[in-house]
Amino acid sequence: MRIAGFLSLAILVPASAHAAVIFTEIMYDVSDTDTGREWVEITNTGSSAMDASGYKFFEANTNHALTLASGDGMLAPGGSAVIANDPTKFKTDWPGYTGILFDSSFSLSNTGESLALKDGALTVLDSVSYDSSLGAAGDGNSLQPHRRPAPTLVRAAHQTPR
């Protein structure tokens, strides 16, 4: 009886909530000059908060550190953050943005590349590939990973950092 009660309790209470942080938007080729104006958005699709301040943005074979520019670095479930090449230029382009903002030194390829988000132990949390044939090549749109049917498909859409 005690064993059966313990087993039923163990089945009802999950050991831990799993959080998944994924890329949700890529602004790789801003209209006009894009120097310092590139950014990516990440979103926590999990059920628990995640501290993104120790994450790395992998691009051009480099693990780029993230430096908190505004906010507290904690991604609530469903919450998003922007990783910007230049937070000052990002805020000039998006003056109404009030969310979490990270600074990182990178330059996204205008022809395409593979990106990854890694935790502090350099474990890949998410990765996505894009190329300019998918759209958003200097036309004011961004790429937004479309997770169905394949996680690497992206579509061009109007830019919308949350």
C-alpha positions in Angstrom: 0.0 0.0 0.0 2.8 2.5 0.9 4.6 1.7 -2.4 1.5 2.1 -4.5 0.8 5.5 -2.8 4.3 6.7 -3.4 4.3 5.6 -7.0 1.0 7.4 -7.7 2.4 10.6 -6.1 5.5 10.4 -8.2 3.5 10.1 -11.3 1.4 13.1 -10.5 4.2 15.5 -9.6 6.8 16.1 -12.3 10.4 16.1 -11.2 11.2 19.4 -12.9 9.6 21.7 -15.4 11.6 21.8 -18.7 12.1 25.2 -20.3 13.0 25.6 -24.0 14.4 28.8 -25.4 14.2 29.1 -29.1 14.9 31.7 -31.9 11.7 33.5 -32.9 12.9 36.2 -35.1 16.1 37.1 -37.1 16.7 40.6 -38.5 19.8 39.9 -40.7 19.6 42.5 -43.4 18.0 45.8 -42.4 17.0 48.2 -45.2 19.6 50.8 -45.9 22.7 50.3 -43.9 22.6 47.4 -41.5 25.8 48.0 -39.7 25.1 47.6 -36.0 21.3 47.2 -36.6 21.0 43.4 -36.8 19.3 41.5 -34.0 17.7 38.2 -33.1 14.8 37.5 -30.8 14.6 34.5 -28.4 11.6 33.2 -26.6 11.1 30.9 -23.7 8.5 28.3 -24.7 8.9 26.3 -21.5 6.9 26.4 -18.3 9.5 27.8 -16.0 11.6 31.0 -16.0 15.1 30.8 -17.5 18.1 33.1 -16.8 19.4 33.9 -20.2 22.3 36.1 -18.9 24.8 33.3 -19.2 23.8 32.2 -22.7 26.0 32.4 -25.8 24.9 33.4 -29.3 26.8 31.2 -31.8 27.3 32.8 -35.1 30.2 32.8 -37.7 31.9 29.9 -35.7 32.1 32.1 -32.6 30.4 31.8 -29.2 29.4 35.5 -28.6 28.9 36.5 -25.0 25.6 38.3 -24.0 25.8 41.4 -21.9 22.6 42.7 -20.4 21.7 46.1 -21.7 18.2 46.4 -20.2 15.9 44.2 -18.1 16.9 41.5 -15.6 17.8 38.6 -17.9 15.1 36.3 -16.7 12.9 35.0 -19.4 9.4 34.2 -18.0 7.4 31.4 -19.6 6.3 32.9 -22.9 8.7 35.8 -22.5 11.1 37.1 -25.1 14.4 38.9 -25.3 16.3 40.6 -28.1 20.0 40.1 -28.7 21.2 43.2 -30.6 24.5 43.9 -32.3 24.2 47.5 -31.0 21.5 48.1 -28.3 21.7 51.9 -28.9 20.9 51.6 -32.6 18.2 49.0 -31.8 16.5 51.4 -29.4 16.7 54.1 -32.0 15.0 51.8 -34.5 12.5 50.5 -31.9 12.0 53.3 -29.3 8.9 51.6 -27.9 10.7 48.4 -27.0 10.7 47.8 -23.2 11.7 44.2 -23.0 14.9 42.4 -22.1 17.7 43.5 -24.3 21.2 41.9 -24.6 24.2 43.3 -26.3 26.5 41.0 -28.3 29.2 41.6 -30.8 28.2 39.9 -34.1 27.5 40.5 -37.8 24.9 38.4 -39.4 25.6 37.3 -43.0 23.3 38.9 -45.6 23.5 35.7 -47.7 22.7 33.2 -44.8 24.3 31.1 -42.1 23.5 28.8 -39.2 22.9 30.2 -35.8 22.7 28.6 -32.4 21.8 29.6 -28.8 23.9 27.8 -26.2 23.7 27.7 -22.4 26.7 28.5 -20.1 28.0 24.9 -20.6 27.8 25.4 -24.4 25.0 22.9 -24.8 22.9 23.9 -27.9 19.4 25.0 -26.8 18.2 25.9 -30.3 19.7 26.3 -33.8 18.3 27.6 -37.0 19.7 28.1 -40.6 18.6 30.8 -43.0 19.6 32.2 -46.4 18.6 35.2 -48.4 16.4 33.2 -50.8 13.9 32.9 -47.9 13.2 36.7 -48.0 13.8 39.7 -45.8 16.9 40.7 -47.8 16.9 44.4 -47.1 13.2 44.8 -47.6 12.2 45.8 -44.0 11.1 42.3 -43.1 12.7 39.8 -40.7 12.8 36.0 -40.8 10.7 34.2 -38.3 11.4 30.5 -37.8 8.4 28.4 -38.7 8.6 25.4 -36.5 6.3 23.2 -38.5 6.9 20.9 -40.4 10.7 21.4 -39.9 12.6 23.5 -37.4 14.9 25.1 -39.9 12.3 26.6 -42.2 12.0 30.3 -41.9 9.6 32.8 -43.5 9.8 36.5 -44.1 7.4 38.6 -42.2 7.1 42.2 -40.9 9.6 42.7 -38.1 8.0 42.5 -34.6 10.4 42.4 -31.6 8.3 41.7 -28.5 
